[in-house]
Amino acid sequence: MAQLALVYGMRLFPADELDAVQEATVKLKNGRNTSVTMHLIEGGKEDIERVLRQSIEAFFEMYPEL
């Protein structure tokens, strides 16, 4: 299996200060650009941790060959 790279970012903001969340751009070595969809999870610390864990599990379920 090829070596993989998981691209992600996290930062906490007060929920009432957010206006928009946009895609992030990733530049590949072949010169092409691609995008990474950014996700927003709102709630308290426990809510965010729970939803983030579920999201990570669901992400890897999409790739059963890993």
Summary of the structure (lengths in Angstrom):
residues: 66
radius of gyration: 14.7
end to end distance: 8.3
largest distance: 43.3
contacts: 91
relative contact order: 0.14
helix: 30%
strand: 12%
